[in-house]
Amino acid sequence: MTANVFNWKKMFWFCLGLALASGFCMKWIEDGFISNGKLFSIFCLELYLDKQGLAELFAGMKDNAKTILDYHLHFDFFFMAGVFPGTAAICMLTRERIEKKKKMIRSVLFTIAALQLAAWGFDIYENLHLIKWMKNPATIDNVGFYHLLVRLKFIIIISGVAMAAIAFIFFRTRKK
């Protein structure tokens, strides 16, 4: 095992632990997401609500629900520090298992690994705006751009995991 592979594996395991721990914390407090007497999900905030829907949701939240959402969004910073570098590590580990002559597959894996930085930036943008909007719903703006970045984030992370899995199954070097 080369030092490069060993380092990517260490990074992957660290990121997996960080993502699992913070994901557990986020899931644990989700039952406090209540606005106007109804439960809502984080995916509503991320993907489905327009400016008016976000304003109504934040206006309908009591202080304890806002505190819980604030905790959730702050735990998400730790979660994303595990998920995006972890996905990059998976892509790079898979890339190391691909024959050197399959340059296109190796390049795609490297590119998707590098794109995880952009997706991480999009997630940071998302969280900072949700925190800002929750504290002052009058500041809700540019929701279309916000939704675009959220969707791009999901596309990049899912394509990273999917491409690594496909490459691992079909293109890896098999040891005899």
N, CA, C and O of each residue as an XYZ file, in Angstrom:
704
protein
N       0.854     -1.175      0.000
C       0.000      0.000      0.000
C       0.896      1.234      0.000
O       1.797      1.353      0.831
N       0.651      2.138     -0.921
C       1.465      3.343     -1.005
C       1.071      4.315      0.107
O      -0.009      4.210      0.688
N       1.952      5.244      0.386
C       1.676      6.250      1.411
C       0.451      7.075      1.033
O      -0.326      7.476      1.900
N       0.281      7.329     -0.265
C      -0.859      8.098     -0.743
C      -2.178      7.401     -0.396
O      -3.105      8.031      0.115
N      -2.252      6.111     -0.674
C      -3.462      5.344     -0.371
C      -3.686      5.301      1.132
O      -4.815      5.451      1.599
N      -2.624      5.100      1.885
C      -2.737      5.044      3.345
C      -3.306      6.360      3.890
O      -4.164      6.343      4.773
N      -2.839      7.486      3.373
C      -3.339      8.793      3.833
C      -4.794      9.022      3.446
O      -5.568      9.560      4.238
N      -5.173      8.617      2.238
C      -6.579      8.753      1.828
C      -7.470      7.880      2.696
O      -8.583      8.282      3.035
N      -7.001      6.693      3.062
C      -7.799      5.817      3.929
C      -7.958      6.428      5.315
O      -9.050      6.402      5.883
N      -6.898      6.969      5.854
C      -6.995      7.627      7.166
C      -7.985      8.785      7.112
O      -8.811      8.960      8.008
N      -7.885      9.562      6.055
C      -8.801     10.688      5.903
C     -10.246     10.202      5.792
O     -11.145     10.761      6.420
N     -10.462      9.155      4.989
C     -11.809      8.625      4.835
C     -12.391      8.179      6.175
O     -13.526      8.531      6.495
N     -11.643      7.419      6.959
C     -12.163      6.904      8.231
C     -12.432      8.030      9.221
O     -13.421      7.997      9.953
N     -11.553      9.025      9.241
C     -11.795     10.179     10.104
C     -13.076     10.896      9.674
O     -13.919     11.218     10.512
N     -13.220     11.141      8.391
C     -14.402     11.836      7.865
C     -15.676     11.048      8.118
O     -16.715     11.622      8.446
N     -15.594      9.731      7.964
C     -16.763      8.896      8.226
C     -17.191      9.028      9.683
O     -18.379      9.175      9.968
N     -16.241      8.977     10.599
C     -16.567      9.130     12.015
C     -17.176     10.482     12.322
O     -18.153     10.579     13.066
N     -16.599     11.524     11.751
C     -17.112     12.876     11.959
C     -18.526     13.016     11.404
O     -19.394     13.599     12.053
N     -18.757     12.483     10.211
C     -20.090     12.570      9.591
C     -21.117     11.774     10.394
O     -22.237     12.242     10.597
N     -20.750     10.582     10.850
C     -21.689      9.774     11.628
C     -22.023     10.427     12.961
O     -23.189     10.466     13.355
N     -21.023     10.937     13.655
C     -21.261     11.566     14.957
C     -22.131     12.813     14.823
O     -23.104     12.974     15.559
N     -21.789     13.680     13.903
C     -22.572     14.904     13.738
C     -23.946     14.604     13.140
O     -24.928     15.260     13.488
N     -24.023     13.620     12.244
C     -25.318     13.219     11.687
C     -26.244     12.688     12.764
O     -27.444     12.959     12.745
N     -25.690     11.929     13.705
C     -26.485     11.431     14.832
C     -27.029     12.602     15.647
O     -28.206     12.615     16.008
N     -26.180     13.579     15.934
C     -26.620     14.746     16.705
C     -27.727     15.505     15.976
O     -28.701     15.935     16.595
N     -27.576     15.668     14.665
C     -28.584     16.387     13.897
C     -29.907     15.626     13.877
O     -30.973     16.217     14.046
N     -29.831     14.327     13.673
C     -31.047     13.519     13.624
C     -31.759     13.507     14.970
O     -32.989     13.488     15.034
N     -30.986     13.519     16.031
C     -31.517     13.451     17.378
C     -32.403     14.648     17.712
O     -33.372     14.507     18.457
N     -32.088     15.813     17.177
C     -32.841     17.020     17.533
C     -33.894     17.417     16.504
O     -34.589     18.415     16.689
N     -34.022     16.648     15.422
C     -34.953     17.028     14.349
C     -36.416     17.058     14.774
O     -37.220     17.741     14.140
N     -36.778     16.341     15.821
C     -38.183     16.348     16.229
C     -38.592     17.695     16.839
O     -39.763     17.891     17.164
N     -37.659     18.603     16.994
C     -37.963     19.948     17.465
C     -38.199     20.943     16.355
O     -38.409     22.126     16.622
N     -38.170     20.487     15.105
C     -38.422     21.370     13.968
C     -39.927     21.590     13.833
O     -40.610     20.881     13.093
N     -40.424     22.579     14.558
C     -41.859     22.853     14.562
C     -42.085     24.321     14.223
O     -41.483     25.218     14.813
N     -42.965     24.534     13.261
C     -43.369     25.878     12.869
C     -44.872     25.873     12.659
O     -45.417     24.995     11.989
N     -45.529     26.855     13.232
C     -46.994     26.949     13.146
C     -47.658     25.654     13.603
O     -48.679     25.247     13.049
N     -47.085     25.014     14.602
C     -47.641     23.791     15.167
C     -47.426     22.539     14.340
O     -47.947     21.476     14.677
N     -46.666     22.649     13.261
C     -46.432     21.497     12.387
C     -44.942     21.201     12.299
O     -44.103     22.101     12.342
N     -44.638     19.910     12.174
C     -43.258     19.466     11.989
C     -42.817     19.792     10.558
O     -43.602     19.651      9.620
N     -41.579     20.223     10.391
C     -41.024     20.430      9.054
C     -39.673     19.741      8.986
O     -39.091     19.392     10.013
N     -39.184     19.549      7.781
C     -37.893     18.882      7.611
C     -36.856     19.869      7.091
O     -37.190     20.927      6.558
N     -35.620     19.505      7.254
C     -34.530     20.341      6.760
C     -34.566     20.402      5.231
O     -34.146     21.398      4.641
N     -35.070     19.332      4.583
C     -35.160     19.335      3.126
C     -36.166     20.369      2.622
O     -36.011     20.894      1.519
N     -37.200     20.667      3.423
C     -38.119     21.751      3.053
C     -37.351     23.063      2.948
O     -37.514     23.823      1.993
N     -36.507     23.314      3.954
C     -35.723     24.546      3.947
C     -34.746     24.581      2.787
O     -34.526     25.631      2.183
N     -34.167     23.444      2.482
C     -33.134     23.397      1.461
C     -33.678     23.451      0.041
O     -33.085     24.096     -0.824
N     -34.787     22.787     -0.208
C     -35.179     22.553     -1.593
C     -36.522     23.118     -2.032
O     -36.673     23.487     -3.196
N     -37.490     23.198     -1.147
C     -38.858     23.367     -1.630
C     -39.513     24.714     -1.366
O     -40.436     25.092     -2.088
N     -39.065     25.448     -0.357
C     -39.786     26.664      0.012
C     -39.284     27.881     -0.766
O     -38.082     28.074     -0.945
N     -40.233     28.690     -1.220
C     -39.869     29.948     -1.872
C     -39.700     31.023     -0.798
O     -39.753     30.726      0.396
N     -39.498     32.255     -1.217
C     -39.256     33.349     -0.280
C     -40.400     33.487      0.723
O     -40.165     33.611      1.925
N     -41.622     33.466      0.234
C     -42.776     33.612      1.122
C     -42.890     32.414      2.064
O     -43.181     32.583      3.248
N     -42.663     31.206      1.544
C     -42.733     30.009      2.382
C     -41.681     30.014      3.478
O     -41.958     29.627      4.613
N     -40.461     30.456      3.137
C     -39.403     30.551      4.149
C     -39.765     31.582      5.213
O     -39.592     31.336      6.407
N     -40.267     32.735      4.777
C     -40.639     33.794      5.725
C     -41.743     33.310      6.667
O     -41.685     33.559      7.872
N     -42.739     32.625      6.125
C     -43.822     32.105      6.959
C     -43.314     31.044      7.930
O     -43.709     31.021      9.096
N     -42.451     30.181      7.454
C     -41.915     29.126      8.316
C     -41.112     29.731      9.469
O     -41.309     29.356     10.625
N     -40.209     30.664      9.160
C     -39.392     31.276     10.213
C     -40.239     32.115     11.164
O     -39.990     32.125     12.369
N     -41.238     32.819     10.631
C     -42.110     33.634     11.480
C     -42.954     32.762     12.414
O     -43.302     33.187     13.515
N     -43.277     31.554     11.976
C     -44.103     30.658     12.778
C     -43.331     29.829     13.795
O     -43.927     29.040     14.529
N     -42.020     29.996     13.847
C     -41.202     29.228     14.786
C     -41.101     29.943     16.124
O     -40.906     31.157     16.181
N     -41.238     29.170     17.203
C     -41.011     29.715     18.543
C     -39.505     29.738     18.798
O     -38.727     29.132     18.061
N     -39.117     30.436     19.836
C     -37.691     30.592     20.138
C     -36.982     29.259     20.342
O     -35.849     29.083     19.895
N     -37.651     28.309     21.024
C     -36.979     27.018     21.250
C     -36.769     26.260     19.939
O     -35.758     25.575     19.783
N     -37.697     26.371     19.003
C     -37.528     25.723     17.692
C     -36.406     26.405     16.908
O     -35.645     25.736     16.209
N     -36.301     27.714     17.020
C     -35.211     28.430     16.348
C     -33.860     28.018     16.935
O     -32.876     27.869     16.209
N     -33.825     27.837     18.254
C     -32.583     27.402     18.898
C     -32.186     26.015     18.411
O     -31.015     25.763     18.131
N     -33.161     25.118     18.311
C     -32.888     23.758     17.844
C     -32.397     23.784     16.392
O     -31.436     23.096     16.048
N     -33.054     24.575     15.548
C     -32.614     24.688     14.153
C     -31.211     25.295     14.083
O     -30.392     24.870     13.268
N     -30.935     26.269     14.918
C     -29.600     26.870     14.958
C     -28.552     25.823     15.331
O     -27.494     25.759     14.705
N     -28.834     25.004     16.343
C     -27.922     23.914     16.711
C     -27.723     22.961     15.534
O     -26.600     22.559     15.226
N     -28.826     22.608     14.886
C     -28.767     21.682     13.757
C     -27.864     22.239     12.654
O     -27.027     21.519     12.110
N     -28.032     23.497     12.333
C     -27.235     24.106     11.266
C     -25.762     24.194     11.656
O     -24.887     24.086     10.796
N     -25.484     24.389     12.939
C     -24.091     24.413     13.378
C     -23.486     23.004     13.399
O     -22.315     22.832     13.058
N     -24.264     22.004     13.792
C     -23.783     20.617     13.683
C     -23.513     20.262     12.225
O     -22.623     19.467     11.925
N     -24.284     20.853     11.331
C     -24.126     20.571      9.905
C     -22.757     21.011      9.392
O     -22.246     20.433      8.432
N     -22.160     22.019     10.011
C     -20.808     22.412      9.604
C     -19.826     21.267      9.858
O     -18.927     21.031      9.052
N     -19.994     20.559     10.970
C     -19.152     19.389     11.244
C     -19.487     18.245     10.290
O     -18.598     17.544      9.806
N     -20.779     18.068     10.027
C     -21.220     17.010      9.118
C     -20.613     17.202      7.734
O     -20.090     16.259      7.139
N     -20.686     18.432      7.225
C     -20.143     18.678      5.888
C     -18.623     18.539      5.869
O     -18.046     18.208      4.834
N     -17.968     18.789      7.012
C     -16.512     18.597      7.086
C     -16.152     17.115      7.032
O     -15.003     16.758      6.771
N     -17.134     16.262      7.277
C     -16.924     14.827      7.121
C     -17.352     14.315      5.759
O     -16.669     13.486      5.158
N     -18.475     14.805      5.276
C     -19.063     14.256      4.049
C     -18.284     14.639      2.789
O     -17.967     13.770      1.976
N     -17.978     15.903      2.618
C     -17.345     16.320      1.360
C     -15.898     15.837      1.235
O     -15.541     15.287      0.193
N     -15.050     16.021      2.255
C     -13.707     15.442      2.135
C     -13.736     13.908      2.107
O     -12.896     13.283      1.460
N     -14.701     13.309      2.805
C     -14.834     11.850      2.769
C     -15.187     11.344      1.383
O     -14.668     10.320      0.939
N     -16.063     12.054      0.703
C     -16.421     11.681     -0.664
C     -15.226     11.873     -1.600
O     -14.991     11.057     -2.491
N     -14.481     12.947     -1.391
C     -13.263     13.155     -2.190
C     -12.279     12.011     -1.940
O     -11.633     11.526     -2.870
N     -12.171     11.588     -0.697
C     -11.260     10.480     -0.365
C     -11.705      9.187     -1.045
O     -10.870      8.429     -1.537
N     -13.013      8.928     -1.077
C     -13.525      7.732     -1.759
C     -13.168      7.783     -3.242
O     -12.726      6.789     -3.818
N     -13.364      8.944     -3.850
C     -13.026      9.091     -5.278
C     -11.535      8.860     -5.506
O     -11.149      8.193     -6.466
N     -10.709      9.401     -4.639
C      -9.257      9.256     -4.815
C      -8.802      7.825     -4.524
O      -7.908      7.318     -5.201
N      -9.394      7.176     -3.541
C      -9.063      5.767     -3.280
C      -9.452      4.893     -4.465
O      -8.704      3.997     -4.857
N     -10.616      5.154     -5.029
C     -11.055      4.405     -6.204
C     -10.126      4.696     -7.381
O      -9.772      3.789     -8.134
N      -9.736      5.942     -7.538
C      -8.824      6.333     -8.612
C      -7.513      5.554     -8.522
O      -6.947      5.167     -9.544
N      -7.038      5.328     -7.312
C      -5.795      4.578     -7.123
C      -5.934      3.111     -7.525
O      -4.941      2.441     -7.808
N      -7.170      2.617     -7.548
C      -7.416      1.213     -7.915
C      -7.656      1.026     -9.408
O      -7.791     -0.101     -9.884
N      -7.708      2.121    -10.138
C      -7.940      2.067    -11.586
C      -6.589      1.983    -12.294
O      -5.629      2.651    -11.909
N      -6.530      1.161    -13.324
C      -5.297      1.022    -14.107
C      -4.857      2.379    -14.646
O      -5.687      3.212    -15.012
N      -3.559      2.588    -14.689
C      -2.989      3.867    -15.157
C      -3.382      4.174    -16.595
O      -3.475      5.343    -16.970
N      -3.613      3.146    -17.405
C      -3.939      3.377    -18.819
C      -5.375      3.879    -19.017
O      -5.705      4.361    -20.101
N      -6.217      3.780    -18.019
C      -7.599      4.285    -18.115
C      -7.642      5.725    -17.604
O      -8.234      6.028    -16.568
N      -6.994      6.594    -18.370
C      -6.795      7.976    -17.957
C      -8.100      8.760    -17.846
O      -8.236      9.618    -16.973
N      -9.046      8.475    -18.714
C     -10.313      9.219    -18.686
C     -11.058      8.974    -17.372
O     -11.522      9.921    -16.737
N     -11.171      7.722    -16.968
C     -11.869      7.389    -15.718
C     -11.136      8.012    -14.537
O     -11.764      8.563    -13.634
N      -9.817      7.926    -14.542
C      -9.011      8.499    -13.463
C      -9.186     10.022    -13.412
O      -9.249     10.606    -12.330
N      -9.262     10.651    -14.569
C      -9.454     12.106    -14.616
C     -10.833     12.502    -14.105
O     -10.972     13.486    -13.378
N     -11.844     11.742    -14.483
C     -13.201     12.036    -14.006
C     -13.263     11.906    -12.489
O     -13.852     12.757    -11.821
N     -12.671     10.866    -11.943
C     -12.670     10.686    -10.487
C     -11.939     11.837     -9.787
O     -12.390     12.333     -8.754
N     -10.812     12.252    -10.358
C     -10.076     13.371     -9.767
C     -10.916     14.653     -9.826
O     -10.971     15.408     -8.855
N     -11.559     14.891    -10.952
C     -12.378     16.096    -11.116
C     -13.541     16.108    -10.132
O     -13.821     17.131     -9.507
N     -14.216     14.976     -9.994
C     -15.337     14.906     -9.053
C     -14.839     15.071     -7.619
O     -15.516     15.687     -6.796
N     -13.666     14.529     -7.317
C     -13.089     14.719     -5.985
C     -12.814     16.199     -5.737
O     -13.101     16.714     -4.656
N     -12.263     16.877     -6.726
C     -11.970     18.306     -6.586
C     -13.257     19.131     -6.477
O     -13.295     20.137     -5.768
N     -14.301     18.703     -7.176
C     -15.580     19.422     -7.118
C     -16.233     19.354     -5.737
O     -17.123     20.149     -5.432
N     -15.799     18.417     -4.907
C     -16.353     18.332     -3.555
C     -16.056     19.617     -2.779
O     -16.822     19.992     -1.891
N     -14.959     20.289     -3.105
C     -14.663     21.585     -2.469
C     -15.725     22.622     -2.825
O     -16.153     23.398     -1.971
N     -16.146     22.630     -4.083
C     -17.200     23.562     -4.500
C     -18.512     23.226     -3.790
O     -19.209     24.118     -3.307
N     -18.843     21.940     -3.731
C     -20.074     21.528     -3.059
C     -20.043     21.910     -1.583
O     -21.054     22.327     -1.019
N     -18.875     21.765     -0.964
C     -18.707     22.159      0.433
C     -18.954     23.665      0.587
O     -19.617     24.101      1.528
N     -18.418     24.441     -0.340
C     -18.658     25.886     -0.331
C     -20.131     26.227     -0.498
O     -20.639     27.140      0.153
N     -20.818     25.495     -1.369
C     -22.258     25.718     -1.554
C     -23.016     25.414     -0.264
O     -23.953     26.130      0.090
N     -22.615     24.357      0.439
C     -23.278     23.985      1.688
C     -23.024     25.035      2.772
O     -23.919     25.342      3.559
N     -21.832     25.575      2.814
C     -21.532     26.642      3.771
C     -22.394     27.865      3.470
O     -22.965     28.470      4.378
N     -22.484     28.223      2.190
C     -23.340     29.335      1.771
C     -24.783     29.095      2.218
O     -25.441     29.989      2.751
N     -25.254     27.883      1.991
C     -26.624     27.524      2.368
C     -26.848     27.721      3.862
O     -27.807     28.379      4.266
N     -25.976     27.159      4.677
C     -26.152     27.246      6.128
C     -26.079     28.684      6.630
O     -26.888     29.094      7.462
N     -25.120     29.444      6.132
C     -24.994     30.829      6.576
C     -26.245     31.633      6.241
O     -26.687     32.467      7.031
N     -26.812     31.375      5.063
C     -28.035     32.091      4.695
C     -29.229     31.634      5.528
O     -30.048     32.461      5.929
N     -29.339     30.353      5.790
C     -30.449     29.894      6.633
C     -30.352     30.493      8.032
O     -31.364     30.895      8.606
N     -29.152     30.556      8.581
C     -28.976     31.154      9.910
C     -29.364     32.628      9.876
O     -30.075     33.110     10.758
N     -28.896     33.338      8.857
C     -29.212     34.766      8.714
C     -30.712     34.972      8.539
O     -31.301     35.837      9.187
N     -31.325     34.189      7.673
C     -32.752     34.332      7.406
C     -33.591     33.964      8.620
O     -34.623     34.586      8.875
N     -33.160     32.966      9.364
C     -33.917     32.560     10.543
C     -33.910     33.690     11.585
O     -34.924     33.953     12.232
N     -32.766     34.348     11.736
C     -32.662     35.429     12.716
C     -33.427     36.664     12.286
O     -33.923     37.415     13.126
N     -33.526     36.880     10.979
C     -34.233     38.053     10.466
C     -34.876     37.699      9.120
O     -34.255     37.873      8.071
N     -36.125     37.200      9.149
C     -36.783     36.793      7.900
C     -36.904     37.910      6.863
O     -37.107     37.629      5.681
N     -36.785     39.153      7.279
C     -36.857     40.271      6.319
C     -35.650     40.282      5.383
O     -35.689     40.925      4.334
N     -34.579     39.577      5.753
C     -33.368     39.562      4.916
C     -33.406     38.467      3.843
O     -32.449     38.323      3.082
N     -34.473     37.712      3.774
C     -34.559     36.639      2.777
C     -34.510     37.255      1.382
O     -35.342     38.084      1.015
N     -33.508     36.821      0.617
C     -33.341     37.335     -0.732
C     -32.665     36.285     -1.596
O     -32.090     35.322     -1.088
N     -32.739     36.474     -2.881
C     -32.017     35.631     -3.840
C     -32.252     34.136     -3.613
O     -31.309     33.345     -3.651
N     -33.488     33.757     -3.382
C     -33.830     32.371     -3.081
C     -33.579     31.470     -4.291
O     -33.224     30.304     -4.120
N     -33.751     31.975     -5.483
C     -33.495     31.175     -6.687
C     -32.041     30.739     -6.772
O     -31.756     29.579     -7.071
N     -31.120     31.660     -6.511
C     -29.692     31.332     -6.516
C     -29.367     30.349     -5.396
O     -28.592     29.411     -5.583
N     -29.968     30.577     -4.232
C     -29.802     29.680     -3.084
C     -30.219     28.251     -3.450
O     -29.479     27.302     -3.193
N     -31.394     28.102     -4.045
C     -31.876     26.774     -4.447
C     -30.977     26.143     -5.517
O     -30.758     24.931     -5.504
N     -30.463     26.947     -6.429
C     -29.543     26.441     -7.449
C     -28.302     25.839     -6.794
O     -27.888     24.736     -7.151
N     -27.707     26.554     -5.840
C     -26.509     26.043     -5.174
C     -26.803     24.785     -4.360
O     -25.984     23.866     -4.320
N     -27.952     24.739     -3.721
C     -28.322     23.544     -2.957
C     -28.460     22.343     -3.891
O     -27.978     21.254     -3.579
N     -29.105     22.535     -5.017
C     -29.270     21.433     -5.967
C     -27.923     20.996     -6.550
O     -27.665     19.802     -6.702
N     -27.075     21.961     -6.872
C     -25.738     21.630     -7.374
C     -24.941     20.847     -6.327
O     -24.222     19.906     -6.664
N     -25.070     21.237     -5.073
C     -24.392     20.528     -3.990
C     -24.805     19.062     -3.982
O     -23.959     18.170     -3.921
N     -26.108     18.821     -4.044
C     -26.596     17.435     -4.039
C     -26.141     16.673     -5.281
O     -25.778     15.500     -5.188
N     -26.156     17.321     -6.429
C     -25.705     16.664     -7.664
C     -24.237     16.273     -7.566
O     -23.864     15.165     -7.950
N     -23.409     17.167     -7.060
C     -21.975     16.899     -6.963
C     -21.692     15.773     -5.979
O     -20.910     14.873     -6.285
N     -22.307     15.804     -4.814
C     -22.028     14.775     -3.807
C     -22.543     13.408     -4.271
O     -21.858     12.399     -4.101
N     -23.730     13.372     -4.848
C     -24.283     12.092     -5.316
C     -23.471     11.554     -6.489
O     -23.220     10.351     -6.573
N     -23.059     12.443     -7.396
C     -22.253     11.973     -8.531
C     -20.897     11.466     -8.060
O     -20.346     10.537     -8.651
N     -20.354     12.058     -7.011
C     -19.080     11.580     -6.476
C     -19.184     10.161     -5.940
O     -18.352      9.310     -6.253
N     -20.191      9.914     -5.144
C     -20.375      8.573     -4.585
C     -20.719      7.577     -5.693
O     -20.189      6.466     -5.724
N     -21.607      7.980     -6.599
C     -22.023      7.072     -7.677
C     -20.861      6.742     -8.617
O     -20.668      5.583     -8.985
N     -20.101      7.744     -9.000
C     -18.984      7.497     -9.915
C     -17.933      6.619     -9.267
O     -17.376      5.734     -9.917
N     -17.652      6.855     -7.981
C     -16.675      6.016     -7.280
C     -17.156      4.569     -7.231
O     -16.371      3.643     -7.431
N     -18.447      4.377     -6.963
C     -18.992      3.012     -6.907
C     -18.942      2.341     -8.276
O     -18.537      1.183     -8.384
N     -19.348      3.052     -9.312
C     -19.335      2.488    -10.668
C     -17.914      2.155    -11.101
O     -17.661      1.083    -11.651
N     -16.991      3.073    -10.852
C     -15.592      2.833    -11.244
C     -15.003      1.671    -10.455
O     -14.256      0.862    -11.005
N     -15.332      1.584     -9.185
C     -14.806      0.495     -8.362
C     -15.311     -0.857     -8.869
O     -14.558     -1.829     -8.921
N     -16.572     -0.910     -9.237
C     -17.169     -2.175     -9.685
C     -16.667     -2.579    -11.073
O     -16.348     -3.747    -11.298
N     -16.597     -1.626    -12.004
C     -16.337     -1.982    -13.396
C     -14.916     -1.739    -13.899
O     -14.496     -2.374    -14.866
N     -14.171     -0.839    -13.271
C     -12.889     -0.462    -13.857
C     -11.671     -0.717    -12.980
O     -10.554     -0.425    -13.406
N     -11.836     -1.235    -11.809
C     -10.680     -1.412    -10.921
C      -9.753     -2.526    -11.412
O     -10.145     -3.429    -12.151
N      -8.536     -2.412    -10.973
C      -7.546     -3.434    -11.274
C      -7.801     -4.619    -10.343
O      -7.811     -4.465     -9.122
N      -7.999     -5.763    -10.906
C      -8.259     -6.940    -10.102
C      -6.944     -7.629     -9.762
O      -6.111     -7.888    -10.630
N      -6.785     -7.916     -8.482
C      -5.569     -8.591     -8.043
C      -5.746    -10.087     -8.243
O      -6.810    -10.635     -7.958
N      -4.704    -10.745     -8.734
C      -4.785    -12.178     -9.019
C      -4.173    -12.981     -7.903
O      -4.150    -14.210     -7.967
